[in-house]
Amino acid sequence: LVSLSPNGSVSGTPQILVAPSDDLGRTTAMAAQRAVQQCGPYSMLPPDKYESWQQVDVTFDPRDL
């Protein structure tokens, strides 16, 4: 779960809701969490639709890589 500020910056630390139990899975989840933080601000998001992107659920499954 990612919370965003009106300017598109990440507010706080993205939450990992479901983490794999193995070491590689946890490490990958934490890397994805850092990537979401470091790639902000997400300035391409339309300010007039802030209510719809204020919180975003991101699904990352390393099996899809």
C-alpha positions, 0 to 999 in steps of 0.5 A: 500500500502506497500513500501519496501526497498531493504533489505525487511524493510518497508519504511515509514508507510503502507497506508490504501487506503480504511478504513471501516467507523465504529470504529471497522473497523478503529481500525482493519485496524490500527492494520493490518497496525502496524502488517505489519510494526512490522513483517518486515524486510521481508528477504524472498523476493528475492533481484534480484526481488526487482522491483516486490515487491518494492511496495505491495498492501495488501488486508485485510478484517476482514470478512475473519477471 
